[in-house]
Amino acid sequence: MWRQHFPGIRPQIMNGPMHPRPLVALLDGRDCTVEMPILKDLATVAFCDAQSTQEIHEKVLNEAVGAMMYHTITLTREDLEKFKALRIIIRIGSGYDNIDIKAAGEMGIAVCNIPSAAVEETADSTLCHILNLYRRNTWLYQALREGTRVQSVEQIREVASGAARIRGETLGLIGFGRSGQAVAVRAKVFGFNVIFYDPYLQDGLERSLGVQRVYTLQDLLYQSDCVSLHCNLNEHNHHLINDFTIKQMRQGAFLVNSARGGLVDEKALAQALKEGRIRGAALDVHESEPFSFTQGPLKDAPNLICTPHTAWYSEQASLEMREAAATEIRRAITGRIPDSLRNCVNKEFFVTTAPWTVEQQQQMQQQMHPELNGAAYSRVNQTMVQAIATGGMQDKLYT
């Protein structure tokens, strides 16, 4: 095997009349109707619908040169080592903390994301959560569903207790990338004073958007009536919101997280909600997903709104993300990795690739499977289900 001769180095993807069509797999989904038309002239597209690499068929592990994935599967170094021919991974979304990008780079596997994915949807959802915390619409709805009858002003005061005016409140954004900026623009319309903390951003952007920059996390937490998270998760900011930082927040502040679940220590948050140090919280992402109120530290926490990692979703956003992912795969096949890629996030860890040897090319000649375009590869039942065929939908079982 060529990997034994070149440890950590993988060749460019070969394509053309003298080379087979490379195999590209959607790891944690089953619908590749958007991706196939974009890649059909260059690659064979298959789907795995897996939640772990243990559920991925050997054919994909041995032959796939490209992989597309959402946030519902994790690729550690051990997982990546199972793929024998993989050259590029596209994270269909902006966050990539579910991929060991350093290990991938050292193996010669490029990792790309879609940084512009669902910016509007995420910002809109974040504002919905913020408005909900201030105006308490979720709790008012629940009160009516539970049979509460509101007739007098006194009853209104009781059932709507905690509802607050927005104008003049300070919204603090941790992270000021695309989604953070989109939230800032929207929040200003409602009358928020917007401040942000982002140690990686150059000076000057705050002037163009009419917001205020603070230079320490402590300052942001101290000044904010509502804190909203908009940063990626990495080894440096895991549990950024913890018991210590919560104590630095204003008494009775709100917390919103539509970024990454690992940014918040949920045990500390639950305790702060019970003690009233945090007046209310809204989470779209959680440390353990899929989230359930029946277990975990948040199950008994009051004044909490949770949604199932859906802040990013709309039909339009999903379509755009998938098209962008397939287009990046095209760049990898027709160009050179990582130089031809638009959104490679692990170039700093990347190992320079070596040219293909005759042995490597002969190995790839065995990987041509155009008749399986759109097939499903699963290790769970050891079957391949052809879900999509040229000319429309067609079911065909391979045993």
C-alpha positions, 0 to 999 in steps of 0.5 A: 500500500502506498500509505506505508511508503508515504506515511501521512502523505496522500496524493492528489485526486486523479480524474479524467479519461485515463482515470476512474471516477472518484468516490464521494460519500455523504457520511451522515445524511441520505439525500444527495439529490442536490450534490449529484447533479453538480458532481455527476460528470466527475465523481460517483456520489454515495450516502451512508446515513451514519452516526459513527464510522462504525456504521460506514461500509468498508467500500466507503472507508477503503475507496472514498476520496471525498466526504461531506458531513453535517454536525451529527457525526464525529471524526477523531484521529482514530476515525480518520485512520479508517479511511484509506483513500480520503483526501478532502472533507467538507463540513456542510456548515460553518463549525468544524469542532466535530473533526480533528483538523490537525490529525486530518492535515497531518494525514494529508486530508483537507478539511473545508467548511461553508463559513457563509452558511445560514448566516441570516437564519442563525442571526434571525433565530438568535434574535428570536431567542433574545426577544423571547427571553425579554418578552417571555412569549414562550412562558405566556403561551405555556401558561395559556396551554396549562389553563391559566385564565388572564382577566385582570391587570393583576393577573397580567402582572403575575403571568408576565412577571419578568417581561422587560423593555429592550430599548437601552439594554446592552447586548454583549456578543462574544465573537464578531464574525459573520453571524455576530455582525448579523445579530448586531445589525438586527439588535440595533433596530430593536434599541439594543446598545451592542458591544462585542469581544473578539480577540482575533478581529482587527480594529475598525470594524466596530466604527462601520457598524456603529457598535462598541468593542471591548477588549476583555471578556470580563468587561463584556460580561460585566457590562452586558444585560444579555450575552450571546455566543457567536464563536467557534469551539476550540481547545482554548474556549471549551466551557467559556461560560462556567461558574467563574465567568457566570459570577462575572456577569450582571446579576439577572442577565440573560444568556443565549447560545446558538454557536456550539454547545461545548462553550457552556458548562451546563451544570454551572448554567443550571445552578445559576438559573436555579439561584437566579444569577442568570434570569433566563437562557436560550440554547440552540446547541448543547453539550450532548446532542440530540438534546433531551429534557429528560436527562442531563443537568438542564432537565430541572433548570427553570427559565430555559428555552431549548431548540434542537440545533435548528437555528441554521435551518431553512430550505434556502440555507440548506440548499445553498450549503449543499451546493457550496459543499459539492462545488468545493468537492469539484475544486478538489477533484479538478484542482490541487489540494489544498491550493485550489480550495476556497475554505480550507481550515487546516492548511497550517497542519497540512502535509505537502503531497507527493506525486502519484506513483504507478502503483498508486494509479493502478490501485485507483483503477480498481475504484471505478463504480459509476453504476452505483451513483447515489447508492447507500453504503451502510455497515449496519445491515451490510447492504447497499441500497441504490436510492437514486438512479439516472432518470429519477428515483429507483430502489434496488437492493444489493446483497 
